[in-house]
Amino acid sequence: MNPAPPNIADLMQAFVSNTPGLVYQFILHADGNVEFPYLSEGCAALLGLPASALQAAPGRFLELIVPDDRRGYLDAMHASATALSGWNWEGRIWIDEYQDQKWINLRSTPRILPQPPGSVHWEGIMTNITSSKLEQLEVTRSRARLAELTAHIEQVKEQERTRIAREIHDDLGGNLTAIKMALMMLTQRLPADPQLIERAEYVDALVDRSIEAVHRISLDLRPSMLDFGLVAALEWQSREFEKQNGISCAFSSSEKEIDLSLDHATALFRIFQEALTNIAKHAKASQVVVRLQRMRHQVSLTIADNGVGIGQADRIKPGSFGLRGMNERARALGGTMTLGAAPGGGSVVTIKVKLTSPRPVIMDPPYDHTASKTQQ
């Protein structure tokens, strides 16, 4: 004898029983009332309530949701009902019986019921996502702590650079200046011996080169132009870049000066330096246009070049520390960095940093600095 064909209802019940979580049906009526026509056996394990208790008092489900998450739950429900789109929500519930908080995920598909009019019916599943959510939150916290540590390290590094630059400039530079003055006095008293005079001139030139090296190293460690403000520092760096690399670099600013803290101004200046270094090394550009703007709530720095651009693979390759460093510095400032393609070819880097004090309503007229004429 052939076995009897399996009963569809029994198969569905077996499927539901073996599904992790809570399988449910939910109805939102036109008058705002709700009901759960069906709740699987997983109701008690997930929500701490037997299915019959929740069906008798459907409003208890909203009461289970942590108060801070209820608005998101209701907004997601009404958005799904309006658009008849999938309802995907995650949030926290509090189980009194266990004195425990859980994260749950709710996924369901809506459809309109013919009766009663205006009612929306969902069928879906709720699952316990506490473990994965706690892991996700821990990863987020770890990243935040790492970003905070990175910002602190950068700040300490800049402070140390400033200290070393000042010691080199003041102590070593002062000593070299004293040596040059003493050498001039000795040279004036030398006998008219061509070899001695030639040797003295060589030593004098060596001292001059050493003084230039001290000045260059001090500027690399901490540009003194930052003491005159961010606009002056960026304009100076644009001129230096053009002079050293032979690439036209036009800088403009919406204002004469933008009031930023020294730490923020230094970090933005370092991002600018790194962007120019990347252009010099990889872009094969002949022109760079830099624009600094202060808006009401933020400062925007845009660096555009007409080079070969940056491919997607170059952005994520393991050795791309320059771009990563720029992005980390921007995030440490509470800002953002975006990298895109320039309209005529090349790339555009935009860094936006929030201001602690908003821009006043009365605005000063724009003020432009130009490091060099842009090549046509």
Helices and strands as residue ranges (DSSP letters): H 8-17, E 22-28, E 34-39, H 43-47, H 51-56, H 60-64, H 67-83, E 87-95, E 100-112, E 120-128, H 130-167, I 168-172, H 173-188, H 194-221, G 224-228, H 230-245, E 248-253, H 262-278, I 279-283, E 287-294, E 298-305, H 312-316, H 321-332, E 336-341, E 347-354
